[in-house]
Amino acid sequence: MQVVFMNTLDRVDEERNVRGAQVSICEHEGSWMVLWTESIGEADQGGEDVFTWYEGTSWEEMLASFRHGIATKLGEGYTPVIDGMLEDKKGQQGGIVTMMQCYGELHADEALYEELREWRRKMAAQHRKSAYMIATNRMLWMISAFKPHEEKELAQIPGWGEAKQKAYAEELLSVTAKFERETAFPLDWVTQALDPKVFMQWLYKQKELKYKGQIARHQEKRQILQALAEGRTLAELQAELEMSRRHLIERLEQLETEGYDMAPIMQSELSEMAEEEQQSVLQAFEAVGDKYLKPVLQHVYGEDGMTGKPLDQAYDRIRFLRMAYRRSKKHEAV
């Protein structure tokens, strides 16, 4: 087993004792391990606990596991001898926007937040959009914490752009206006109001959640590929992974773009679709493009052609045909 990376970290506990630990990445014949070694007891006793954060062949999953573990330990107060294990090209600390997001989550008004969620649900239904397209949870937390009462104040909420202002400002402000606030606009005071230690812990928590999501996505990918190799159907995959059909097909589309062969499951899912109908869809991609599915659906079936028919099934089949279409175009380009 070859150690390819090692770093030492220290943490001062409540009794002012220094606790040491090491994180290491090891490799052996293409297999990776991430180990966390933590000192226990008194320093002169030499006791250690060793935890395996990852063991497997995937570099991407190993790296996500390493970063998730480091983010967790930094949030617990460990300080590394060599810093920068979580740094990316965009930098580590963030600025006023990140601080406003942190303040919003820590000081959200629960009653207002629940009213804003109900407002968002109504807007999503009215405009036939996904809820997150109206406003993300993070945005609603900030709005509930800062309580804007005027359009110029609402415009200071990060992510609330001109389009949202025109579409939703009046109705949203009718909700926030019912709640009194103790803070003021502009929001430049946030940088002084946040405890630096609390802010750093929050930052590490965001990174921990980010890398936890990456780990879950890698594990999900491994499950899907293994199931496909065993010849599972889409319905079997859906039941096994407890995933919505649409989300599963989107994951298959993503795997197709990464170069994995989705042809067997494509053929299985399209086996009951008439060849003439398949050709009509492929021709529609040429005519109206393959980015959006609704124009393709309308081009093939007309405005009323899907009346009384299972719309979800039609969209699913178009998605699978789009995979085949894009693969053929890619091969043609080569």
C-alpha positions as CSV (number, residue, x, y, z in Angstrom):
1,M,0.0,0.0,0.0
2,Q,1.5,3.3,-1.1
3,V,0.7,6.5,0.7
4,V,0.2,9.2,-2.0
5,F,-1.0,12.0,0.3
6,M,-0.9,12.7,4.0
7,N,-1.7,15.7,6.2
8,T,-1.7,16.2,9.9
9,L,-4.5,18.1,11.8
10,D,-4.9,19.3,15.4
11,R,-7.9,20.2,17.5
12,V,-8.0,21.8,20.9
13,D,-10.8,20.3,23.0
14,E,-12.8,22.0,25.8
15,E,-10.2,21.1,28.4
16,R,-7.5,22.8,26.2
17,N,-5.9,19.4,25.3
18,V,-4.5,19.1,21.8
19,R,-5.8,16.1,19.9
20,G,-3.9,15.1,16.8
21,A,-5.0,13.2,13.7
22,Q,-3.8,12.3,10.2
23,V,-5.6,11.9,7.0
24,S,-4.0,9.8,4.2
25,I,-4.8,8.7,0.7
26,C,-3.4,5.3,-0.2
27,E,-3.2,3.3,-3.5
28,H,-2.6,-0.3,-4.2
29,E,-3.0,-1.9,-7.6
30,G,-5.6,0.5,-8.7
31,S,-7.6,0.5,-5.5
32,W,-7.9,3.6,-3.3
33,M,-8.3,4.1,0.4
34,V,-8.9,7.2,2.5
35,L,-7.9,6.7,6.1
36,W,-8.5,9.0,9.1
37,T,-6.2,8.2,12.0
38,E,-7.1,9.8,15.3
39,S,-5.0,9.9,18.5
40,I,-6.8,8.6,21.7
41,G,-5.8,8.9,25.3
42,E,-2.6,10.6,26.4
43,A,0.0,11.5,23.8
44,D,2.7,9.3,25.4
45,Q,0.4,6.2,25.4
46,G,0.3,6.1,21.6
47,G,-3.3,4.9,21.2
48,E,-5.0,5.4,17.8
49,D,-8.4,4.9,16.2
50,V,-8.3,4.3,12.4
51,F,-11.4,5.0,10.3
52,T,-11.8,4.1,6.6
53,W,-13.6,6.9,4.8
54,Y,-13.4,5.2,1.4
55,E,-12.2,2.0,-0.2
56,G,-12.7,1.3,-3.9
57,T,-11.5,1.9,-7.5
58,S,-13.2,5.2,-8.3
59,W,-10.9,8.2,-8.2
60,E,-13.9,10.6,-8.3
61,E,-15.7,8.8,-5.5
62,M,-12.5,8.6,-3.4
63,L,-11.9,12.4,-3.9
64,A,-15.5,13.2,-2.9
65,S,-15.2,11.0,0.2
66,F,-11.9,12.6,1.2
67,R,-13.3,16.2,0.8
68,H,-16.5,15.3,2.6
69,G,-14.5,13.9,5.5
70,I,-12.2,16.9,5.6
71,A,-15.1,19.4,5.6
72,T,-16.7,17.6,8.5
73,K,-13.5,17.5,10.5
74,L,-12.7,21.2,9.8
75,G,-16.2,22.0,11.0
76,E,-15.5,20.2,14.2
77,G,-12.5,22.4,14.8
78,Y,-9.5,20.5,13.4
79,T,-6.8,22.7,11.9
80,P,-4.5,21.2,9.2
81,V,-0.8,21.7,9.0
82,I,-1.1,22.1,5.2
83,D,-4.1,24.1,4.3
84,G,-6.0,24.2,1.0
85,M,-7.5,20.7,0.9
86,L,-10.9,22.1,0.0
87,E,-9.9,25.1,-2.1
88,D,-11.2,25.4,-5.6
89,K,-10.7,27.9,-8.5
90,K,-13.4,30.2,-7.2
91,G,-11.7,30.6,-3.8
92,Q,-12.6,29.5,-0.3
93,Q,-14.1,32.2,1.9
94,G,-16.8,33.7,-0.2
95,G,-18.0,37.3,0.1
96,I,-21.0,39.4,1.1
97,V,-23.4,37.2,-0.9
98,T,-22.2,34.0,1.0
99,M,-22.5,35.9,4.3
100,M,-26.0,36.9,3.4
101,Q,-26.9,33.3,2.6
102,C,-25.5,32.2,5.9
103,Y,-27.3,34.9,7.9
104,G,-30.5,34.0,6.1
105,E,-30.3,30.4,7.1
106,L,-29.3,31.1,10.7
107,H,-31.9,33.9,11.3
108,A,-34.9,32.7,9.1
109,D,-38.3,33.7,10.4
110,E,-40.1,30.3,10.5
111,A,-43.6,31.7,10.3
112,L,-42.8,33.9,7.3
113,Y,-40.8,31.2,5.7
114,E,-43.8,28.9,5.8
115,E,-46.0,31.6,4.3
116,L,-43.4,32.2,1.5
117,R,-43.4,28.4,0.8
118,E,-47.1,28.5,0.4
119,W,-46.9,31.6,-1.9
120,R,-44.2,29.8,-4.0
121,R,-46.5,26.7,-4.3
122,K,-49.3,28.8,-5.6
123,M,-47.0,30.7,-8.0
124,A,-45.6,27.4,-9.3
125,A,-49.1,26.1,-10.0
126,Q,-50.2,29.3,-11.6
127,H,-47.2,29.7,-13.9
128,R,-46.8,25.9,-14.4
129,K,-43.2,25.9,-13.3
130,S,-41.2,23.9,-10.8
131,A,-41.1,25.5,-7.4
132,Y,-37.3,26.1,-7.4
133,M,-37.7,28.1,-10.6
134,I,-39.9,30.6,-8.7
135,A,-37.5,30.8,-5.7
136,T,-35.0,28.4,-4.0
137,N,-35.3,27.5,-0.4
138,R,-32.1,29.5,0.3
139,M,-33.7,32.6,-1.3
140,L,-36.8,32.2,0.8
141,W,-34.7,31.9,4.0
142,M,-33.0,35.2,3.2
143,I,-36.3,36.9,2.4
144,S,-37.8,35.7,5.7
145,A,-34.7,36.9,7.6
146,F,-34.3,40.3,6.0
147,K,-38.1,41.0,5.4
148,P,-38.0,43.4,2.4
149,H,-41.1,45.7,2.3
150,E,-40.3,47.5,-0.9
151,E,-39.2,46.5,-4.4
152,K,-35.8,48.3,-4.1
153,E,-35.2,46.2,-0.9
154,L,-36.3,43.0,-2.5
155,A,-33.9,43.7,-5.3
156,Q,-31.0,43.4,-2.8
157,I,-31.7,39.7,-2.1
158,P,-29.0,37.7,-4.0
159,G,-30.4,35.8,-6.9
160,W,-33.6,37.9,-7.1
161,G,-33.1,39.3,-10.6
162,E,-35.1,41.6,-12.8
163,A,-37.3,38.9,-14.3
164,K,-38.4,37.7,-10.8
165,Q,-39.0,41.3,-9.8
166,K,-41.4,41.9,-12.7
167,A,-43.2,38.6,-12.3
168,Y,-43.5,38.2,-8.6
169,A,-42.5,41.2,-6.5
170,E,-45.9,42.7,-5.9
171,E,-47.5,39.5,-4.6
172,L,-44.4,38.5,-2.6
173,L,-44.2,41.9,-0.9
174,S,-47.8,41.6,0.1
175,V,-46.7,38.6,2.2
176,T,-43.6,40.1,3.8
177,A,-45.3,43.4,4.5
178,K,-47.3,41.7,7.3
179,F,-44.1,41.0,9.3
180,E,-42.2,43.6,11.3
181,R,-38.5,43.6,11.1
182,E,-35.6,44.6,13.4
183,T,-32.9,45.0,10.8
184,A,-32.6,47.5,8.0
185,F,-31.6,47.9,4.3
186,P,-29.0,48.1,2.7
187,L,-27.6,44.8,4.0
188,D,-23.9,45.7,4.3
189,W,-24.2,45.4,8.1
190,V,-24.3,41.6,7.7
191,T,-20.5,41.3,7.5
192,Q,-20.2,42.7,11.0
193,A,-23.2,40.9,12.4
194,L,-21.9,37.4,11.7
195,D,-19.6,35.8,14.2
196,P,-16.5,34.7,12.1
197,K,-16.3,31.4,13.9
198,V,-20.0,30.6,13.2
199,F,-19.6,31.7,9.6
200,M,-16.6,29.4,9.1
201,Q,-18.5,26.5,10.6
202,W,-21.4,27.2,8.3
203,L,-19.1,27.3,5.3
204,Y,-17.6,23.9,6.2
205,K,-21.2,22.6,6.6
206,Q,-22.1,23.7,3.1
207,K,-19.0,21.9,1.7
208,E,-19.8,18.8,3.8
209,L,-23.3,18.7,2.3
210,K,-21.9,19.4,-1.2
211,Y,-19.5,16.5,-1.0
212,K,-22.1,14.2,0.6
213,G,-24.3,14.9,-2.4
214,Q,-21.4,14.0,-4.7
215,I,-20.8,10.7,-2.9
216,A,-24.5,9.8,-3.2
217,R,-24.4,10.6,-6.9
218,H,-21.3,8.4,-7.5
219,Q,-23.0,5.6,-5.5
220,E,-26.2,6.0,-7.5
221,K,-24.2,5.9,-10.8
222,R,-22.5,2.7,-9.7
223,Q,-25.8,1.1,-8.8
224,I,-27.3,2.1,-12.2
225,L,-24.4,0.8,-14.2
226,Q,-24.4,-2.5,-12.3
227,A,-28.1,-3.0,-12.8
228,L,-27.9,-2.2,-16.5
229,A,-25.0,-4.7,-16.8
230,E,-27.3,-7.3,-15.3
231,G,-30.1,-6.5,-17.8
232,R,-32.6,-4.8,-15.5
233,T,-35.5,-3.0,-17.0
234,L,-36.3,0.6,-16.4
235,A,-39.2,-0.4,-14.1
236,E,-36.9,-2.7,-12.1
237,L,-34.3,0.0,-11.8
238,Q,-36.9,2.6,-10.6
239,A,-38.2,0.2,-7.9
240,E,-34.7,-0.7,-6.8
241,L,-33.3,2.8,-6.6
242,E,-36.6,4.3,-5.3
243,M,-36.2,7.1,-7.9
244,S,-38.8,8.8,-10.0
245,R,-39.0,7.6,-13.6
246,R,-38.2,11.1,-15.0
247,H,-35.2,11.5,-12.7
248,L,-33.9,8.0,-13.6
249,I,-34.2,8.8,-17.4
250,E,-32.3,12.1,-16.8
251,R,-29.6,10.1,-15.1
252,L,-29.4,7.7,-18.0
253,E,-29.2,10.6,-20.4
254,Q,-26.2,12.0,-18.4
255,L,-24.5,8.6,-18.4
256,E,-25.0,8.4,-22.2
257,T,-23.2,11.8,-22.6
258,E,-20.3,10.4,-20.4
259,G,-19.8,7.6,-22.9
260,Y,-21.7,4.7,-21.3
261,D,-23.7,2.5,-23.6
262,M,-27.4,2.9,-23.0
263,A,-28.4,1.1,-26.3
264,P,-29.8,-2.0,-24.6
265,I,-32.2,-0.2,-22.3
266,M,-33.1,2.2,-25.1
267,Q,-34.1,-0.7,-27.4
268,S,-36.0,-2.3,-24.6
269,E,-38.0,0.8,-23.7
270,L,-38.7,1.6,-27.4
271,S,-39.7,-2.0,-28.4
272,E,-43.4,-1.3,-28.2
273,M,-43.2,2.0,-30.2
274,A,-44.0,1.7,-33.8
275,E,-41.0,2.2,-36.2
276,E,-42.9,4.8,-38.2
277,E,-43.6,6.8,-35.0
278,Q,-39.9,6.6,-34.1
279,Q,-38.9,7.9,-37.5
280,S,-41.3,10.8,-37.1
281,V,-39.7,11.8,-33.8
282,L,-36.2,11.5,-35.3
283,Q,-37.3,13.8,-38.2
284,A,-38.7,16.2,-35.7
285,F,-35.3,16.5,-34.1
286,E,-33.9,17.6,-37.5
287,A,-36.8,20.1,-38.0
288,V,-37.1,21.8,-34.6
289,G,-34.0,20.7,-32.7
290,D,-33.4,18.4,-29.8
291,K,-33.0,20.8,-26.9
292,Y,-36.6,21.1,-25.9
293,L,-39.1,18.2,-25.9
294,K,-42.4,20.0,-26.2
295,P,-41.8,21.4,-29.7
296,V,-40.9,17.9,-30.8
297,L,-44.1,16.5,-29.3
298,Q,-46.2,19.1,-31.0
299,H,-44.4,18.6,-34.3
300,V,-45.0,14.9,-34.3
301,Y,-48.5,14.7,-32.8
302,G,-50.0,18.2,-33.4
303,E,-51.7,20.4,-30.8
304,D,-54.4,17.9,-30.0
305,G,-52.8,14.6,-31.1
306,M,-52.0,13.5,-27.5
307,T,-55.5,14.1,-26.2
308,G,-56.5,11.0,-24.1
309,K,-53.1,9.5,-24.5
310,P,-50.4,9.0,-21.8
311,L,-48.4,12.1,-22.1
312,D,-45.6,11.0,-19.7
313,Q,-45.0,7.9,-21.7
314,A,-44.7,10.0,-24.9
315,Y,-42.1,12.2,-23.3
316,D,-40.2,9.2,-21.9
317,R,-40.0,7.7,-25.4
318,I,-38.9,11.0,-26.9
319,R,-36.1,11.2,-24.3
320,F,-34.8,7.7,-25.2
321,L,-35.0,8.6,-28.9
322,R,-33.1,11.8,-28.2
323,M,-30.3,9.7,-26.7
324,A,-30.2,7.6,-29.9
325,Y,-30.3,10.6,-32.1
326,R,-27.5,12.4,-30.3
327,R,-25.4,9.3,-30.4
328,S,-25.9,9.0,-34.2
329,K,-25.0,12.6,-34.6
330,K,-21.9,12.2,-32.5
331,H,-20.8,9.2,-34.6
332,E,-21.4,11.2,-37.8
333,A,-19.2,14.0,-36.6
334,V,-16.4,11.5,-35.9
